[in-house]
């Protein structure tokens, strides 16, 4: 979490990066649960953002997401991360069925000069809560994924970023005729996250 | 020509009298009266008097004549002067006439120009009125468009409200369904609890039966062991007996060959041996019984194992049955709910239609959302255009009002000019009349006085005419300037209108272009396109697929290992049983040996890994302890809400007692200190407050604690 004074209003770059990466971790878990990528019984409930959030107990997925979020935090602190995409593909055909897009805009001034911004934690939590509710409600209008699916995470970074040894360059895994739905956004005053998803028409 | 009457000479009263009285002067007809009759006055005197009188009269007459001649000369000069003046005045009159004619011509020309100006003004007023009408028409059209858009907006809002109502209804239905499902869940939970209680009872019963069976099995095992021992003893005994028997039989045979040599001792021996044989046979029978018992126990064991297996299968099947029952109940509830949904949803007759209907509804909602977005964008565009049109209309109204005012002013000016013209014509008529009078006067009177007054009048009227003409000229000039100014203003306004129209069109085009660009960019962004020059796409190498595959292979290998171990056990048991019967397959020992070898290698590998890991972890722990001064014990636990947490217990190497331990809890990147007796001590709690709660730094707290305990140790 960001550095806190008694009023809990000051947000640093490090704190903002932690908030955004944590948000992505919980969003990924929520998407995996709601889209039925993993069975329901492999998730447990925890309280986060004032909502009951579901976290996977599968050790592999857990370690995968933990490693992912730590790397995203690093990139966010450097201001090098542009977008994170969670791709859902068919296990049999590797066809991309859904793309959950998390666009990130970073204030360059904060990265260069280390400026501190102020925003209420409650407001940020409220904004994230709205996005989580939207992800949970997407199950009502998205089609069911009848076939077994797998997921992967793509990170859009700046060109000058050094590729860690656990990461490789990849194609963008685009959908041919996408239908886009925009969800809400949230803003820590240092970084802002815009959420949306695409599915095939 | 103004006739002036010369001023009368002032004479003395005498002369005046005489002059007045003189008939010549007065020009009166004086009757000459003869000489008055002479009276008694002296006739000489009368003659002298008359001579004197005649002389006086003559002198007077001469004087008068002279005077008259002088006057006449004067009058003649005056007349000549007057004549010259009259001729001058006539010339002037002519000049004035010419001037009046030219002025009349100019007036006519100015009239014509004014007329033309009026026509032009009227034309311009007409044009401005037409433009105003066009603007009003455009405004009406825009108002109609606005009304249409407002109606479409209202329709869209109505559709949105109806969609919202539908969604609310659906949400209400969903809530109801969820409430009903919750109620049913509660009912099912209660049923499940009942079933669980029943299953618990049955499991307790089965456990009790199991225990009984276990006890029986243990007893039977013990008995079987005892019997085995007895059997072994008996076998040994049997072998001995058999050997003795064979020896004895041999002996008996040898004794049978030499029958005469048998003595009573041999008989006794034989009897003894027979008794022994009988005993041994009895023992053999007992051994056989024991063997059969042993076989029975083994059979019982097998049966026990089978029953255990059956119990386990029964339990699993029970649980499966419970799950199947739950599943069936869930399916029934779902069926009921789907049926109710079918009944509630319109245009749906079968279950297969529901997903289509939902897909159609989803598509409809997505399309309506898109349409709503588009209509909102279109509305905004129209609102902007309407605002612009309203501004234009207001500007046009202002311009038209200005043009109207100008036209009114021009009309007023025209009227004023007309009035002036009429006044000028009146004056011209007056001048004409006066000229006619002058001419009449000239013809009728050649006296001085009347011509003088006429000339004066003419001069004054001429002066007035000149003044009016000057005023008219200045007014004309002003009017021309005003008209020019109006014209220039109109031109400027038209130019401004045209430039602003062009600007508006260009802005509209730019706005459309920008909107299309924005939509394109948004679609590209959403689509996932990116600039290769600035961005690269990365993904993790150790994906879950790879991990999962490895896991699957590991699990498959483990399952195979278990199966081979079970097979091996079964084969070993079979081998133990079939040793006596020697029913052994030829290929199994080789497979068994291979499997055993594999198991041995895997177990060795596992032990090696364990040993290496244990070594490494112990080295790491020792290094951590030596470097940071704390022994760390890690323990995975679960909180009451089921969340897995890792507990770390730290004990400083400088701790003076074993109770001096700190407990921390680690969960998803967060570390919290737990309260215990040691941490609740005032010194430690104070440090916790400062370093952990205020400064949010556990390493600082542990370092400070290490230093304090080191100091305590060294001082003590």
Interface residues (C-beta under 8 A of the other chain):
Chain A: X4 X44 X45 X46 X57 X60 X61 X64 X67 X68 X82 X83 X85 X99 X101 X103 X140 X141 X142 X143 X150 X151 X152 X153 X154 X155 X156 X157 X158 X159 X161 X163 X165 X166 X167 X168 X169 X170 X171 X172 X173 X174 X175 X178 X179 X180 X181 X182 X196 X198
Chain B: X174 X359 X362 X365 X366 X522 X523 X525 X526 X527 X528 X529 X530 X533 X534 X535 X536 X537 X538 X539 X540 X541 X542 X543 X544 X545 X547 X548 X551 X641 X642 X643 X644 X696
